[in-house]
Amino acid sequence: MKNSEMRILVLANQKGGVGKTTTTINLGTALAAIGEKVLIIDLDPQGNASTGLGIDRKSRTTSTYDVMTGEQSLSSVIQATAVPRLWLAPSTLDLLGVELEISGDKDRAFKMRTALRELAANQGVEPFTYVLLDCPPSLNLLTINALSAADSVLVPLQCEFFALEGLSQLLSTVDQVRTSLNPDLTIHGVVLTMFDPRNNLATQVVADVRQFMGDKVYDTVIPRNVRVSEAPSHGKPVLLYDLKCTGSQAYLKLASEVIQRERRLRAA
């Protein structure tokens, strides 16, 4: 494990609709709620993490697009959110064109790594302890940048029929990145999302993923929950929208589990 105070976790899954952005927002909020200083970096052109944290599009005058093109430092685009101890580097639709703009650069896969190293070197008295990168639902150059910059990958996985197939593809990509771009990259864990205990298939998927991935699967399972679905339309993480609902409690448990794994990694 790298000996740095700032831990960089990328949330990735090339399949859309698996709860990736929801997990990024709410895990970040839960980590902040238990005392960590957290930065979420929105690398998805759709900007759902930015919207879900209440950052209006009009206020995104600078964004991760400017960081990726080298026009701004990461520290200059970071904004405070309504959540204490949680900051955001927002996204705009400009990111849709960034791949073409940087594709000819020799360091095209390392733009985010460079930006994060610069941020780490210039932090003040209280540095960020966790950085969460929210990726687009595809294995494009933005996702490759995130994987090249990260310490670990956290994989949100919906409890549905094709879950394992998508997981295999992602694990293959992680292996390729580890071989060619980032030898220190590890799988932090797999979090099962949108679980409905009334659905026999969902229960079978949980069992199959645990058999396939073993202790890499977090104990915490995120339930399908109406309050979790409603929260983004109010520009709030579910922990601010309804702290007592089952979704909020699950994300708090997940944050505790992430920190416990981090402690074990540090001790190893």
BAPASE-688382 format. One record per residue: x, y, z of N, C-alpha, C, O in turn; residue in three letters. Coordinates in steps of 0.1 Angstrom, whole numbers, padded with zeros to 4 digits, always signed. Layout:
REM residues N
XYZXYZXYZXYZALA ...
This chain:
REM residues 268
+0008-0012+0000+0000+0000+0000+0009+0012+0000+0019+0013+0007MET +0004+0022-0008+0012+0035-0008+0011+0042+0005+0000+0042+0011LYS +0022+0048+0009+0022+0055+0022+0019+0069+0020+0028+0078+0021ASN +0006+0072+0018+0002+0086+0016-0011+0088+0024-0019+0079+0026SER -0013+0100+0029-0024+0103+0037-0037+0103+0028-0048+0100+0034GLU -0036+0107+0016-0048+0108+0007-0050+0095+0000-0042+0091-0009MET -0061+0088+0003-0065+0076-0003-0074+0079-0015-0084+0085-0013ARG -0071+0073-0027-0078+0076-0039-0086+0063-0043-0079+0053-0047ILE -0099+0064-0043-0107+0052-0046-0115+0056-0059-0122+0067-0059LEU -0115+0048-0069-0123+0050-0081-0135+0041-0081-0134+0029-0078VAL -0147+0046-0083-0159+0038-0084-0162+0036-0099-0165+0046-0106LEU -0161+0024-0103-0162+0021-0117-0171+0009-0120-0170-0001-0113ALA -0178+0010-0131-0185-0002-0137-0190+0003-0150-0196+0013-0152ASN -0186-0005-0161-0189+0000-0174-0204-0001-0177-0208+0004-0188GLN -0211-0008-0169-0226-0009-0171-0233+0003-0164-0229+0006-0152LYS -0242+0009-0170-0249+0020-0164-0260+0015-0155-0264+0003-0156GLY -0266+0023-0146-0277+0020-0138-0275+0010-0127-0284+0003-0123GLY -0262+0010-0122-0259+0000-0112-0257+0007-0098-0254+0000-0088VAL -0260+0020-0098-0259+0027-0085-0245+0033-0082-0241+0035-0071GLY -0237+0035-0093-0224+0039-0091-0223+0054-0086-0216+0056-0076LYS -0230+0063-0092-0230+0077-0088-0237+0078-0074-0232+0085-0066THR -0248+0071-0072-0255+0071-0059-0245+0066-0048-0245+0072-0037THR -0238+0056-0051-0228+0051-0041-0217+0061-0039-0213+0063-0027THR -0212+0067-0049-0202+0077-0048-0206+0089-0038-0199+0092-0029THR -0218+0094-0041-0223+0105-0034-0225+0101-0019-0221+0108-0010ILE -0232+0090-0017-0236+0086-0003-0225+0080+0005-0224+0082+0017ASN -0215+0073-0002-0203+0069+0006-0195+0081+0010-0190+0081+0021LEU -0193+0090+0000-0186+0102+0004-0192+0110+0015-0185+0115+0024GLY -0205+0111+0015-0212+0118+0026-0211+0110+0039-0209+0116+0050THR -0212+0097+0039-0210+0089+0051-0196+0090+0056-0195+0091+0069ALA -0186+0090+0048-0172+0091+0052-0170+0105+0059-0164+0106+0069LEU -0176+0115+0053-0175+0129+0059-0182+0129+0072-0177+0136+0082ALA -0194+0122+0073-0201+0122+0086-0194+0116+0097-0196+0119+0109ALA -0185+0106+0094-0178+0100+0105-0164+0105+0106-0155+0099+0112ILE -0161+0117+0101-0149+0125+0104-0139+0126+0094-0129+0133+0096GLY -0140+0120+0082-0130+0120+0072-0132+0134+0064-0143+0139+0064GLU -0122+0138+0057-0123+0150+0048-0122+0144+0034-0113+0138+0030LYS -0133+0146+0027-0136+0139+0014-0137+0148+0002-0143+0159+0003VAL -0131+0144-0009-0133+0151-0022-0139+0141-0032-0133+0130-0033LEU -0150+0145-0038-0155+0137-0049-0152+0144-0062-0153+0156-0064ILE -0146+0136-0071-0143+0141-0084-0152+0136-0095-0152+0123-0097ILE -0160+0144-0101-0170+0140-0110-0164+0139-0124-0161+0150-0130ASP -0161+0127-0129-0155+0125-0143-0166+0120-0153-0162+0116-0164LEU -0178+0121-0149-0189+0117-0159-0195+0129-0165-0200+0138-0158ASP -0194+0130-0179-0200+0142-0186-0215+0145-0182-0219+0156-0183PRO -0222+0134-0178-0236+0137-0174-0237+0145-0161-0247+0152-0159GLN -0226+0145-0153-0226+0153-0141-0236+0150-0130-0240+0159-0123GLY -0240+0137-0130-0250+0134-0120-0246+0135-0105-0253+0138-0097ASN -0233+0133-0103-0228+0134-0089-0228+0149-0085-0231+0152-0074ALA -0225+0158-0095-0226+0172-0092-0240+0177-0089-0242+0184-0079SER -0249+0172-0097-0263+0176-0095-0269+0170-0082-0276+0177-0075THR -0265+0157-0080-0270+0151-0067-0264+0157-0055-0270+0155-0044GLY -0254+0165-0056-0248+0172-0044-0253+0187-0044-0248+0195-0036LEU -0262+0190-0053-0268+0203-0053-0260+0214-0059-0263+0226-0057GLY -0250+0210-0067-0242+0220-0074-0249+0224-0088-0248+0216-0097ILE -0255+0235-0088-0262+0240-0100-0253+0241-0112-0241+0245-0111ASP -0258+0237-0124-0249+0238-0136-0244+0252-0139-0233+0254-0144ARG -0252+0262-0135-0247+0276-0138-0235+0280-0129-0227+0289-0133LYS -0233+0273-0118-0222+0276-0109-0210+0268-0112-0199+0269-0106SER -0210+0259-0123-0199+0251-0127-0191+0259-0137-0189+0254-0149ARG -0185+0270-0133-0178+0278-0143-0164+0272-0146-0159+0274-0158THR -0159+0265-0137-0147+0256-0140-0150+0242-0136-0159+0240-0127THR -0144+0232-0142-0148+0218-0139-0137+0209-0142-0125+0213-0145SER -0140+0196-0141-0129+0186-0143-0125+0186-0158-0114+0181-0161THR -0133+0191-0167-0128+0193-0180-0116+0202-0181-0106+0199-0188TYR -0116+0213-0173-0105+0222-0173-0092+0216-0167-0081+0219-0171ASP -0095+0206-0157-0083+0199-0151-0077+0189-0162-0065+0189-0163VAL -0086+0182-0169-0081+0172-0178-0074+0179-0190-0065+0173-0196MET -0078+0191-0194-0071+0198-0205-0059+0206-0200-0052+0212-0208THR -0057+0206-0187-0045+0213-0181-0047+0228-0180-0038+0236-0178GLY -0060+0233-0182-0062+0247-0181-0064+0252-0166-0062+0264-0164GLU -0067+0243-0157-0069+0247-0143-0063+0236-0135-0062+0224-0139GLN -0059+0240-0123-0055+0230-0113-0067+0224-0106-0078+0230-0106SER -0066+0212-0100-0077+0206-0094-0082+0214-0082-0094+0216-0080LEU -0072+0220-0075-0076+0228-0063-0084+0240-0067-0092+0245-0059SER -0083+0245-0079-0090+0257-0083-0104+0255-0088-0112+0264-0089SER -0108+0242-0090-0121+0239-0095-0130+0233-0083-0142+0231-0085VAL -0124+0229-0072-0131+0223-0061-0141+0233-0055-0138+0245-0052ILE -0153+0228-0052-0163+0236-0045-0167+0229-0033-0167+0217-0032GLN -0171+0237-0023-0177+0231-0010-0191+0227-0014-0198+0232-0023ALA -0196+0217-0007-0210+0212-0008-0218+0215+0005-0212+0221+0014THR -0231+0212+0005-0239+0214+0017-0235+0204+0028-0240+0206+0039ALA -0227+0194+0025-0223+0185+0035-0210+0189+0041-0200+0191+0034VAL -0209+0191+0054-0197+0195+0061-0186+0184+0058-0189+0172+0058PRO -0174+0189+0055-0162+0180+0053-0163+0173+0039-0155+0164+0037ARG -0172+0177+0030-0173+0171+0017-0172+0181+0006-0179+0191+0006LEU -0162+0180-0003-0160+0189-0014-0162+0182-0027-0162+0169-0028TRP -0164+0189-0038-0166+0184-0051-0159+0191-0062-0158+0203-0062LEU -0153+0183-0071-0148+0189-0084-0158+0185-0094-0159+0174-0098ALA -0166+0195-0098-0178+0192-0107-0175+0189-0121-0164+0191-0126PRO -0185+0183-0128-0184+0180-0142-0193+0188-0150-0203+0194-0145SER -0189+0190-0163-0198+0196-0173-0198+0188-0186-0190+0178-0187THR -0208+0191-0194-0209+0183-0207-0196+0185-0216-0194+0177-0225LEU -0188+0195-0213-0176+0197-0221-0167+0184-0220-0159+0182-0229ASP -0169+0176-0210-0161+0164-0208-0163+0154-0220-0155+0146-0223LEU -0174+0156-0227-0177+0147-0238-0167+0148-0249-0164+0138-0256LEU -0161+0160-0250-0151+0162-0261-0136+0161-0256-0127+0162-0264GLY -0134+0158-0243-0120+0158-0238-0112+0147-0244-0100+0149-0246VAL -0118+0136-0247-0110+0124-0252-0103+0128-0265-0091+0125-0267GLU -0111+0135-0274-0105+0139-0287-0094+0149-0285-0083+0149-0292LEU -0096+0158-0275-0086+0169-0273-0073+0164-0267-0062+0170-0271GLU -0073+0154-0259-0061+0149-0253-0055+0136-0259-0045+0132-0254ILE -0062+0131-0269-0058+0118-0274-0044+0117-0280-0038+0107-0280SER -0040+0129-0285-0026+0129-0291-0015+0132-0281-0003+0132-0284GLY -0019+0135-0268-0009+0137-0258-0002+0125-0253-0009+0115-0251ASP +0011+0125-0250+0018+0113-0245+0013+0109-0232+0013+0097-0228LYS +0009+0119-0223+0005+0116-0210-0010+0116-0209-0016+0119-0198ASP -0017+0112-0220-0032+0113-0220-0038+0104-0209-0049+0107-0205ARG -0032+0093-0205-0037+0084-0195-0034+0089-0181-0039+0083-0171ALA -0026+0099-0179-0021+0103-0166-0025+0117-0162-0019+0123-0153PHE -0034+0123-0169-0038+0137-0166-0043+0138-0152-0040+0148-0144LYS -0052+0129-0148-0058+0130-0134-0047+0126-0123-0048+0132-0113MET -0039+0117-0126-0028+0113-0117-0019+0126-0114-0016+0128-0102ARG -0016+0133-0124-0007+0145-0123-0015+0155-0114-0009+0161-0105THR -0028+0157-0117-0035+0167-0110-0037+0164-0095-0036+0172-0087ALA -0039+0151-0092-0040+0146-0078-0027+0147-0071-0027+0151-0059LEU -0016+0144-0078-0003+0146-0071+0000+0160-0068+0006+0163-0057ARG -0003+0169-0077-0002+0183-0074-0010+0188-0063-0006+0196-0054GLU -0023+0183-0062-0032+0186-0051-0026+0181-0038-0026+0188-0028LEU -0021+0169-0038-0015+0163-0025-0003+0171-0020-0001+0172-0008ALA +0005+0175-0030+0017+0183-0026+0014+0197-0021+0022+0202-0013ALA +0003+0202-0024+0000+0216-0021-0012+0218-0011-0017+0229-0009ASN -0015+0207-0004-0026+0208+0006-0021+0215+0018-0009+0215+0022GLN -0031+0221+0025-0027+0228+0038-0026+0219+0050-0022+0208+0049GLY -0030+0225+0061-0029+0218+0074-0037+0205+0074-0033+0195+0080VAL -0049+0206+0069-0058+0194+0070-0061+0189+0056-0069+0194+0048GLU -0053+0179+0052-0055+0174+0038-0067+0165+0036-0073+0160+0046PRO -0071+0163+0024-0082+0153+0021-0077+0139+0025-0065+0136+0022PHE -0085+0132+0032-0081+0118+0035-0087+0108+0025-0081+0097+0023THR -0098+0111+0019-0103+0103+0008-0107+0111-0004-0113+0121-0003TYR -0103+0105-0016-0108+0111-0028-0116+0100-0035-0111+0089-0037VAL -0128+0103-0039-0136+0093-0047-0138+0098-0061-0143+0109-0063LEU -0135+0090-0071-0136+0094-0085-0149+0087-0091-0149+0075-0091LEU -0158+0095-0095-0170+0089-0102-0168+0089-0117-0166+0099-0123ASP -0168+0077-0123-0165+0075-0137-0177+0074-0146-0188+0071-0140CYS -0176+0077-0159-0187+0074-0168-0190+0059-0169-0181+0051-0166PRO -0202+0055-0173-0205+0041-0174-0199+0034-0187-0206+0028-0195PRO -0186+0036-0189-0179+0030-0200-0164+0030-0197-0159+0038-0189SER -0157+0021-0204-0143+0020-0202-0135+0029-0212-0128+0024-0220LEU -0137+0042-0211-0131+0052-0220-0119+0058-0214-0114+0054-0203ASN -0113+0068-0220-0101+0075-0215-0103+0082-0202-0093+0082-0194LEU -0115+0086-0199-0117+0092-0186-0116+0082-0175-0110+0084-0164LEU -0122+0070-0177-0121+0059-0167-0107+0054-0166-0102+0051-0155THR -0100+0053-0177-0086+0049-0177-0078+0059-0169-0069+0055-0161ILE -0080+0072-0170-0074+0082-0162-0076+0080-0147-0067+0081-0139ASN -0089+0077-0144-0092+0075-0130-0085+0062-0124-0079+0063-0113ALA -0085+0052-0132-0078+0039-0128-0063+0041-0127-0057+0035-0118LEU -0057+0049-0135-0043+0052-0135-0039+0060-0122-0028+0059-0117SER -0049+0068-0118-0046+0077-0106-0049+0070-0093-0044+0075-0082ALA -0057+0060-0093-0063+0054-0080-0054+0045-0073-0045+0038-0078ALA -0056+0044-0060-0050+0033-0052-0058+0020-0053-0053+0009-0054ASP -0072+0022-0053-0080+0010-0053-0093+0013-0061-0097+0024-0064SER -0100+0002-0065-0112+0003-0072-0123-0003-0063-0122-0013-0058VAL -0134+0005-0063-0146+0000-0056-0157-0002-0066-0160+0007-0074LEU -0162-0014-0067-0171-0018-0078-0186-0019-0073-0189-0028-0065VAL -0194-0009-0076-0209-0011-0073-0215-0021-0083-0212-0020-0095PRO -0222-0031-0078-0228-0041-0087-0242-0043-0084-0246-0047-0072LEU -0251-0041-0094-0265-0043-0092-0268-0058-0091-0262-0067-0098GLN -0278-0061-0082-0282-0075-0080-0291-0080-0091-0303-0081-0089CYS -0285-0082-0103-0293-0087-0114-0286-0097-0122-0274-0100-0120GLU -0292-0103-0133-0288-0115-0140-0274-0113-0146-0266-0122-0145PHE -0271-0102-0152-0258-0100-0159-0247-0095-0151-0237-0091-0156PHE -0249-0094-0138-0239-0088-0129-0225-0094-0130-0215-0086-0132ALA -0224-0107-0130-0211-0113-0130-0204-0112-0143-0191-0111-0144LEU -0212-0111-0154-0206-0109-0167-0199-0096-0168-0187-0094-0173GLU -0206-0085-0163-0200-0072-0163-0188-0071-0154-0178-0064-0157GLY -0189-0078-0143-0178-0078-0133-0165-0084-0139-0154-0079-0137LEU -0167-0095-0147-0155-0101-0153-0148-0091-0163-0136-0091-0163SER -0156-0084-0170-0150-0074-0180-0143-0063-0172-0132-0060-0177GLN -0148-0059-0161-0141-0048-0154-0128-0053-0148-0118-0046-0148LEU -0129-0065-0142-0117-0071-0136-0106-0073-0147-0094-0071-0144LEU -0110-0076-0159-0100-0078-0170-0094-0064-0173-0081-0063-0175SER -0102-0054-0173-0096-0040-0175-0087-0036-0164-0076-0030-0167THR -0091-0039-0152-0082-0035-0140-0069-0042-0142-0058-0036-0139VAL -0069-0055-0146-0056-0062-0148-0048-0056-0159-0036-0055-0157ASP -0054-0051-0169-0047-0045-0180-0040-0032-0175-0029-0029-0179GLN -0048-0024-0168-0043-0011-0162-0031-0014-0153-0022-0007-0153VAL -0033-0024-0145-0022-0028-0135-0009-0032-0143+0002-0028-0138ARG -0011-0039-0154+0001-0043-0161+0008-0031-0168+0020-0031-0169THR +0000-0022-0174+0006-0012-0183+0007+0002-0177+0015+0010-0181SER -0002+0006-0167-0003+0020-0163-0001+0022-0148+0005+0032-0144LEU -0006+0013-0140-0006+0015-0125-0005+0002-0118-0015-0004-0114ASN +0008-0002-0116+0010-0015-0109+0005-0017-0095+0004-0028-0090PRO +0003-0005-0088-0002-0006-0074-0017-0007-0073-0022-0008-0062ASP -0025-0007-0084-0039-0007-0084-0044-0020-0078-0040-0031-0082LEU -0054-0019-0068-0060-0031-0062-0075-0030-0063-0081-0019-0065THR -0082-0041-0061-0096-0041-0059-0099-0039-0044-0096-0047-0036ILE -0105-0028-0041-0109-0025-0027-0120-0034-0023-0120-0040-0012HIS -0130-0035-0031-0142-0043-0028-0153-0042-0038-0153-0032-0046GLY -0163-0051-0037-0175-0050-0045-0186-0048-0036-0188-0055-0026VAL -0194-0038-0039-0206-0035-0031-0219-0038-0039-0221-0033-0050VAL -0227-0047-0034-0239-0051-0040-0250-0041-0038-0253-0037-0026LEU -0257-0036-0049-0266-0025-0048-0280-0029-0053-0282-0039-0059THR -0290-0021-0049-0304-0023-0053-0309-0037-0050-0316-0043-0058MET -0306-0041-0038-0310-0055-0034-0324-0055-0029-0328-0047-0021PHE -0332-0064-0035-0346-0066-0031-0348-0080-0025-0347-0089-0033ASP -0349-0081-0012-0350-0095-0006-0362-0103-0011-0362-0115-0009PRO -0372-0096-0017-0384-0104-0022-0381-0111-0035-0389-0119-0040ARG -0369-0107-0041-0366-0112-0055-0356-0124-0053-0345-0122-0049ASN -0361-0136-0057-0352-0148-0055-0339-0147-0064-0329-0151-0059ASN -0340-0140-0075-0329-0139-0084-0318-0130-0077-0306-0133-0078LEU -0322-0119-0071-0313-0110-0064-0305-0118-0053-0293-0116-0051ALA -0312-0126-0046-0306-0134-0035-0296-0144-0041-0285-0146-0036THR -0299-0150-0053-0290-0159-0060-0278-0151-0065-0266-0156-0064GLN -0280-0139-0070-0268-0131-0075-0259-0128-0063-0247-0129-0065VAL -0264-0124-0052-0256-0122-0040-0247-0134-0037-0235-0133-0035VAL -0253-0146-0037-0246-0158-0034-0235-0161-0045-0224-0165-0041ALA -0239-0159-0057-0229-0161-0068-0217-0152-0068-0206-0156-0069ASP -0220-0139-0065-0209-0129-0064-0200-0132-0053-0188-0131-0054VAL -0206-0135-0041-0197-0139-0029-0189-0151-0032-0177-0152-0028ARG -0194-0161-0039-0187-0173-0043-0175-0170-0052-0164-0175-0051GLN -0178-0161-0062-0168-0157-0072-0157-0148-0066-0145-0150-0070PHE -0161-0138-0058-0151-0128-0053-0147-0130-0039-0138-0123-0034MET -0153-0139-0031-0149-0142-0018-0150-0129-0009-0160-0122-0009GLY -0140-0127-0001-0140-0116+0009-0138-0103+0003-0138-0093+0010ASP -0137-0102-0010-0136-0089-0017-0150-0082-0017-0151-0070-0019LYS -0161-0090-0015-0174-0085-0014-0177-0079+0000-0175-0086+0010VAL -0181-0067+0000-0184-0061+0014-0196-0068+0020-0204-0073+0013TYR -0196-0069+0033-0207-0075+0040-0220-0066+0038-0231-0072+0037ASP -0218-0053+0038-0229-0044+0036-0235-0046+0022-0228-0046+0012THR -0248-0047+0022-0256-0047+0009-0265-0035+0009-0272-0033+0018VAL -0265-0028-0002-0273-0016-0003-0287-0020-0008-0289-0025-0019ILE -0298-0017+0000-0311-0022-0005-0317-0013-0015-0313-0001-0016PRO -0327-0018-0023-0335-0009-0031-0344-0001-0022-0351-0007-0014ARG -0343+0012-0023-0350+0020-0013-0355+0033-0020-0347+0040-0027ASN -0368+0036-0018-0374+0048-0025-0367+0061-0021-0366+0069-0029VAL -0363+0062-0008-0357+0075-0003-0344+0077-0010-0340+0088-0013ARG -0336+0066-0013-0324+0068-0020-0326+0073-0035-0319+0081-0040VAL -0337+0068-0041-0340+0072-0054-0345+0086-0055-0343+0093-0065SER -0352+0091-0044-0358+0104-0044-0348+0115-0041-0349+0126-0047GLU -0338+0112-0033-0328+0122-0028-0321+0130-0039-0321+0143-0038ALA -0317+0124-0051-0310+0133-0061-0318+0144-0067-0313+0154-0070PRO -0331+0142-0068-0340+0152-0073-0341+0164-0064-0345+0175-0069SER -0337+0162-0052-0337+0173-0042-0323+0179-0041-0320+0188-0032HIS -0313+0174-0049-0299+0179-0048-0293+0175-0035-0284+0183-0030GLY -0296+0164-0029-0291+0160-0016-0287+0145-0016-0293+0137-0022LYS -0276+0142-0009-0274+0128-0006-0285+0123+0003-0291+0130+0010PRO -0287+0110+0003-0298+0104+0010-0296+0106+0025-0306+0107+0033VAL -0284+0107+0030-0281+0109+0044-0286+0123+0049-0289+0124+0061LEU -0286+0132+0040-0292+0145+0044-0307+0145+0042-0315+0152+0049LEU -0312+0138+0032-0326+0137+0028-0334+0130+0039-0345+0134+0043TYR -0329+0118+0043-0336+0110+0053-0326+0101+0059-0323+0090+0055ASP -0320+0105+0070-0309+0098+0077-0314+0084+0082-0306+0075+0083LEU -0327+0083+0086-0331+0071+0093-0335+0060+0083-0338+0049+0087LYS -0336+0063+0070-0341+0053+0061-0331+0042+0059-0319+0043+0063CYS -0335+0030+0054-0326+0019+0053-0314+0021+0044-0303+0016+0046THR -0316+0029+0034-0305+0032+0024-0294+0040+0031-0282+0037+0030GLY -0298+0051+0039-0288+0059+0046-0280+0050+0056-0268+0051+0057SER -0287+0042+0063-0280+0033+0073-0271+0024+0067-0260+0021+0072GLN -0275+0019+0055-0266+0009+0048-0253+0017+0043-0242+0011+0044ALA -0254+0029+0038-0242+0036+0034-0233+0040+0046-0221+0040+0044TYR -0239+0042+0057-0230+0045+0069-0223+0032+0073-0211+0033+0077LEU -0229+0021+0072-0223+0008+0074-0212+0005+0064-0201+0000+0068LYS -0214+0009+0052-0204+0007+0041-0192+0016+0044-0181+0011+0042LEU -0194+0028+0048-0183+0037+0051-0174+0031+0062-0162+0032+0062ALA -0181+0026+0072-0173+0020+0084-0165+0008+0079-0154+0006+0083SER -0171+0000+0069-0164-0012+0064-0152-0008+0055-0142-0014+0056GLU -0154+0003+0047-0143+0008+0039-0131+0012+0048-0120+0009+0045VAL -0134+0019+0059-0124+0024+0068-0117+0012+0075-0105+0012+0077ILE -0125+0002+0079-0119-0010+0085-0109-0017+0075-0099-0022+0079GLN -0113-0018+0062-0104-0024+0052-0092-0016+0051-0081-0021+0049ARG -0093-0002+0051-0082+0006+0050-0072+0004+0062-0060+0004+0059GLU -0077+0002+0073-0068+0000+0085-0061-0013+0083-0049-0014+0087ARG -0068-0023+0078-0061-0036+0076-0050-0035+0065-0039-0041+0066ARG -0053-0027+0055-0043-0025+0044-0031-0017+0050-0019-0020+0046LEU -0033-0008+0058-0022+0000+0064-0013-0008+0073-0001-0007+0074ARG -0020-0018+0080-0013-0027+0089-0005-0038+0082+0004-0043+0087ALA -0009-0040+0069-0003-0052+0062+0011-0048+0058+0018-0057+0052ALA 
